[in-house]
Amino acid sequence: MTKPVYIINGFLESGKTEFITFTLGQPYFQIKGRTLLILCEEGENEYDPALLKKSRTDVVLIEEEEEFNPNHLIELEKQYKPARIIIEYNGMWNFKNMKLPWYWKVEQQITTIDGSTFPMYYTNMKSLLAEMIRKSEMIIFNRCDGIKDLNVYKRNIKAVNPSADVIFEDSNGEIDEIFEEDLPYDLSQDPIVLDNQGYGIWYLDSMDHLERYVGKNIQFLAMVLKPEEYPDGYFVPGRMAMTCCAEDMAFLGYACEFAGTKDLKQKEWVKVTAKVAREYFADCFDYWVKYAENANAISLLQECAPMTYRYMEDLMRIANRL
């Protein structure tokens, strides 16, 4: 009978213990049978005895690489009789030398990396790092606060393991970053053609990285929205999108200058080819000031220009705290 094994590797203080602690505490991990947690080094963080008891986890420390061998591992399995095994592997042990009992099956391998020290390890211990990530399904970079070269980090990982999922985290949690190489369209195209999936990604990416698109032509199929407060010659081409649930549909689009706006019909579908520009579009803000006391008018703004509405709400909340 095969024994499921989960390997968490990384250099000292890379976040292995924090990741395993988080995993042991999740409801989905409260499953039948005991867990054997094999530690191959002692870090600064220790496991909470209460968590270990609740998750039915036995902890064994193997400090010498020579002791990490199939015979010793089989002895531990016989002693603790686990349903599953988690290995917190020592990052200074060459991963290619790891030998497990023949019937132990690696279900998942994850590598944790401290983003603040990655350049040092990549420069000075590249061979050890490469063996560590070569067969990992997921690479988690933590402590990425203030790091601007995350795309370089990702390329370095992908050069060794193209199929790995690379995740970046800072003090607020996972960083939802879109890199150029992940975009489902070619930025060098003229125009950049957006399909159904591409439109949503472009809309989100342009909010964070507008510099990628300014001066470029884009082409997509869009629904026409003609807000009453917009001046002649402007409309909003966009798409309806579910922002969090079916009850929270929103129209996502940017203001577009077009001389033939008067001939467009509300909610008709058109093929749009437009050049992206960075401009201040003041009309919606003027509308808010003018109709702030008119509930119906503000409701119309919320429907037609939800992003501007949310922005203005945020400004009002900030003003009220002053």
N, C-alpha and C positions, 0 to 999 in steps of 0.2 A: 504493500500500500504506500503510495507516494505521500510525502510530507510537504505541505506548502511552506515556502520560505519567502520572507520579505527582507530585502537588503537595503539598508539606509547607509550610504557612505558619504564621506566628506572629510576635510581636514579638521583638526581640533578647533572647537569653538565656531564651527560653521553653521550650527543650528540643528544638528541631528537630534539632540535630546529634546529640544523644543518641539520639533516636528513629531517625534514619536509620542511625546506626552500629549500633544493635541490629538493624535490619532487614537490613542488608548481611551481618551475621554469622550470620543464621539459615540452617539447612540448606535450607529451601525456596527461599531466594533464590539458591542456588548452581546457577543454570540456564545454559543455553547463551547465547552471545553476550555482548557487552560492554554495560556500563551507562555512560551519560553523566550525571554529577551536576553540575548547574548551580547554583552558589552565587550568591546575589544580595546577600550581605553576609558579612563575616567576624566571627565571634563569638569568644569566649574559648576555646572548645573546638575542637580541630583533629582532622581525620580521621587515623587511624593508617595510614601508608603500607603496612604489611604487610596490613592488612585490605583496602585498596583494591586491592592486587595480587591477593590471593586471590579477591576478588569480581569481578575484571576490570572495575574502575571507573575511568573517567577523570574528572577534576575540572576544571571551568572556572569562573572567577570573573567575574561581570558586576557591576561596582560602580555603574554609572550606569543609571538607569531608561531613559534614551533608547536605550541599547544593547540593551535587552531588547525586540527587535522581530522580526517574522517573518523578515526577510531575514538578520539576523545569526544567528538560531537555525538557519536552514536551512544556513548556512555551517558552523556547528559540527557539524551532523548529517553533512554531507558529509565533514568532516575526520575525525571519530571513528567514523562508521558504527556507531552503537549499536543494540542490539536493543530497548532501552528507555531512557527518560529520566526522571530524578528531578530535580525543581526544588525547591530550598530557597529559597522566596520571601521577599523583604524585607517585613517587616510594616509598614514606613513607606511603602511604595509602595501606592497605591490599587489594590486588587485588581480593581476593575471596569475598569481601564484595561489590564489584561493582554491581549495579543494574541499568539496562537500561530499557527504555520503551519496552514493549513486542514486538512491531513491528519493533524495531531497529535491524537490522541484521549485525553482525560483519563479514565483508568481509575479513579482514586481521588484524592480530595482530603481531606487531614487537617489539622486545625488544632491546634497545641499551645499551651497557655496556662499560665503560671506562676500557680498558685492564690494565691500570696501577694501578687501585684501586680495581680490581675484587677480589684479594685474601682477602683483608680486608672485603669487603662486604660478600663474601662467608663464611668467618669464623665467623663474628659477626652478620650478618643479613640473615642467610641462609633461614629461613622460609619465609621472605618477598620476597627474591630473587626467591625462588622456585615457589611461587604463581605467580610471575611475568612472569616466562618463561614457566610455565607448559602448557599453551595453545597457546604460540607464534609459528607462523609458521617459523619465521626467527629471529635469534639472531645475532646482529652485534656488534662485538668487535672492537672498534676504539682505536687509540693511542697505538698501539701495538709495536711501535718502540723499538727494543732491547730486547723484551720479548722472552725467550727461551722455556718456558713451555706451548706453545699454545696447544700442544696435551693434556696436563693435563686439561686446560681450557675446551677443547672440550669434554673430557670424563666427566667432572663435569656437563656440560649442558646435555649431552646425558643420563646421569643417571636419570635426572628428566624428560626430554622430548626427547625420542629416535628419534622421527620423525622430529625434528626441523632442518632447514638448519642453519649451523653455519658459519659465514663469519668473517674473520679477516682483518682489515685495519690498515695501518701505514700512515705516512705522504705522501707516494707516491701513496696511493690508496689501492686497494684490494690486499691482500697477496695470491699469488697462491701457496699454500702449500699443499703437499700431505702427509698425515699421514699414518702410518703403518696400522691402522685399516681400512683405506679407500681403500687399495690396493685390486685389484680383484683377487689376488692370495695369496697363503700361503707361507710366507718366511721360514717356517720350513720344507717345502717339499724338497726332494732331488731326482731328480732335481726339480727346480721351473719351472712349465710348463706355458708358456705364450700363450694365444690365441690371436686372432686378436686385441681385445681391450687391452689386457694385455701387448702386445709388446710396443705399444705407451706410455702407462703409465710407464712401466719399463724404457724405453729409457729416458724419461724426469726425472723420479725420480732418476735414477742412476747418472745423472749429478749433482744433488743437494745432494744426500745421497748415494754416492758410498759405504760408509762403511756398508750399509745394505746388500751388495751383494758380497763384496770381499771374495774370498775363497769358494763361493757357486756355485753349478752347475745350469745352466739354460738351458731350452730346448724350441725351437721355430722353426717355419717354416720361411725360409728366402730366399731372392733373392741373388744370388752371384754377387758381384762386385769385379773385379780384376784390380785395378788401375795399370797402366804401371809403375809408379814410385815405387811401393811397391816391396820389396825384395822377393826372392823365399821363399815359406813357409808361406806367409801371404795373406789374402784376407779380404773382408768386407762383412759379412752377414747382410742383413738389409731389410728395406721396404721403398717403396715410400710413402710419406705422404704430405698432403696439409697443409702447415704451416700457410697460411692466406687466400689464395684464389686459385681457380683452376689453375691460371697461375703461381702459385708459388709452384710447386711440388718440393720436395727435397727428396734425398735418405738419410735415417736415419739409421746409423749403426756404429759399433765400429770395429776396427781392430782385426782380429782373427788369431792366429797362428795355422797352420794346415799343417802337413807334406805332405798331399795329394793334396795340392792346384793345382798342375800342371794338375791334372785330372779333375778339376772342369771347367765347361763351363760358360762363361759370361752370366749373367742374368738367369741361370737355377735356379730352386727352390730346396732347399735341407732342410733336417731336421737337425738342429744344436743342439748339446749338448756340452756345453763348460763351463769351470770354469772361473769365473770373477776374474781378477787381475788388480791391479793398476800399470801401467808401463808407462815410457816415450817413446813415439814412434816418433823417430826423423826424419824418412825418409821424411815425407811430408815437414818438415821445411827445411831440406837440399835441397829438390827439389825447394822450393820457392827461396832460395838464389841462387841456380845454374841457374834457368831459369827466374829470375825476369824480364829480358828485353825481354823475348820471349812471345808475346801475346797469341799465340796458346797454348803454354805449360801451361801458367797460366789459360787459359780458360778450359783446360782439368782438372786441379786441382780443379777449381770451380765446375765442373760437377761431378767429382769422389769423392772429399772430401770437400763438401760445408762448413762443420763446421770449418775445418782447414783453409779453404780459408777466411772465415769471421774473424776468430781469427787473421790471419796474416794481414788482412786489418786493423783491429783495432790497431794492433801493429804499422803498418806503419803510421796511422793517429796520434798516440801518438808521434812517433818519429819525425814526421814532425812539431809538435808543440814545440819541444824542441829547 
